[in-house]
Amino acid sequence: MAADWTAQLDLDNLVPYTHPSAAWSGRHSNLALCWERPAERGLQRLQALLGWGGTPVTLRLLDWHIAEDGCALPLTLAARTFRPDIVAEVDAGPELELTVTAAWPVRNTLAVRCEIRNLAQVPRRLTLAFDYPGHDTSPDWQGMTIRRRRFGSAGLAPTNPRTIHR
C-alpha cells in the first residue's frame, strides 16, 4: 500500500499571515492573538472576538527575557510559524534558541510552552523571566462577595453577604 499522503502534508503557514490586524485562534475560541508589530518578539495583542470585530484585552500579553548568570542576553525574532493548531515563535540569542508555542487546547483557553535549546558546547545557567499584564500585582485571595436573596412572606429580601473563596 502506498504511503499516506497526509504524512507529507505541510501545515506551516497554511494561511499567509500578512495583514497586521488579522487574528489567530483555534477550536472556535473567542480569544485570538494579533501581531500588530510583526517584527517584534512576544505574544502581542490578546483580542476578545465578538461577531466580526472584537475588543483588545491587552496590547502586550506575554514577553520574555533570558539571563545567563544574572546578565541579560539579547534575543531577536528568528521566525514565527502560523499553523491551524499552534503559533510558534523562535527567538535566537548567543548560542541559544528559544521556541515559544501558543496553542488553544480547549475553547477560550490559551496555553504557552517554552523550550530553550543550548547550542553551546558547555553547560550554562540560564534564567527565563516573563513579563505580562499584572506582573507586579500580588493576587488577592479574599475571593468575591455576592449577595444572596431569599423569598419569604414579605417578598424578596436580602440576606447577609457571603464570601466565595476560589
N, C-alpha and C positions, 0 to 999 in steps of 0.2 A: 504494500500500500504506500502511496506517495506521502511525503511529509505534509503535515497540516500547514496550510498557508498562514494561519494565524500566528504561528510561532515566529514568523519573519515579519510580522506587521509592526511598523514603527509608529508609535503613538506620540512621539515627541513633536511638539509644536504643530499638532494636527490642524489647529486653527491659528492662522497668523495673528499674533498679538501686536498690532501696530497702532491702534488708536489709544491714546493715553487714558481716556475716560472709561475704557472698557473694563468690565469686572470679571472675576473668575471665581466660580464656586462649583460645588458638586452636590449630588444627592438631593436636588430640588431645594437647596438651602436658601434661606432668606439672608444669609451673611455672605458677603463677597469681598474679595481683596482687589484693590485697584493700585496700579503703579502710575501715578501722575508724573513721577520723575524717574523714568525707566533706567537712567544711567546711575542712579543711587542705589546703595545696598539697602537691605532690610525689607520687612513686611510693612508696606506703607499704609495706605488708607483702608480702613475697615468700613464697609458700607452695609447698611441695613436696607435690603431691597423691599420696595413696595410698589407693585404694579410695574410700570416701565421705568420708574425712577427709584429714588431712594434717598436716604439721609446718611451723611458720614457719621460714624460713631466716633472715630478718631482719625486724624491725619497721619499719625505715626504709630502703628500698632506695636511693632517689635523691632528693636535694633540690637546689635551685639558687638562686643569688643573682646579681643583676645590679648592677654598679657603673658609675658614669659618672665618669671622671677620678679614680678612687680612692674616690669617695663611694658608699656603698651606697644603692640605690634601693629603696623599698618595693614589694613585689609582693602582689597579692591574687588569690585564685582568682575568675576570672570565669565559667568554665564547664568542665564535664567531660562529654565525649560518649562513650558506650559503643556500639561497633559490633561486628558479628561478627568483623571483621578487625583492628580497632585500638581503642585507648582514646586519646582526645586531650584534653589539658588546656590551657586557655587562661588565662594569668595576665596581669593588667593592672598597669601601672606608670605613672609620669608620662610621658605622651606616647609610650608604647611598649606593645607587645603581644608576649608570648612564648607560642608554641604548642609544647608537648611532646607528641610522639606515640609511644606504645609499641605495638609490633607483634610478632607471632610469625612471622618469615619462614619458619622451619623448626621442626620439633618440638623442644621443650625449649630453644629459643633466644629470647631477648628482645632486640629491637633498639629503640633510642631515637633519635628525631630531634628536634632543636630548631631552631626558626625564630623569629628576632626581627624584628619589624616596627617601624621607627622612624616614629612618627606625627607627629613634629615637622617643621617646615619646613626645619630646618638639619641638616647632617651632625653626627653625635655619635660619641664614642669610648666604646663600651660593652664591658664585660668580663663574660662569663658564667662563673661558677665553680660547680663541683659538689661536693656533699658526699655521701659514700656509705660503707658499712662498709669499713674498711681503708684509708680515705683517707690517713691519716698513716703507714701501714706500707709501707716500701720493699720491693719484690719481692726474693725470694731466688732468684738464678739458679743455685743449686747443683744443682738437679734433685732427683730422688728416688733412693734407694738400694734395690735389690732384691737378693735372694739367689738365685743360680742353683743348681740342683741337677743332678747328672748321675747316670746309672745306671752302675754298674761291677760287677765281680765280687763286691764286698763289699756290694752293695746300694745304697741311696740315700745319697749323701754330698754335703755342701755344698761348693761351690767358693768362691772369693773373691768378696766383694761387688762388684757392678758398678753404676756410676752411669749413669743415663739422663738426658741433658740435653734439656729441652723447647725 
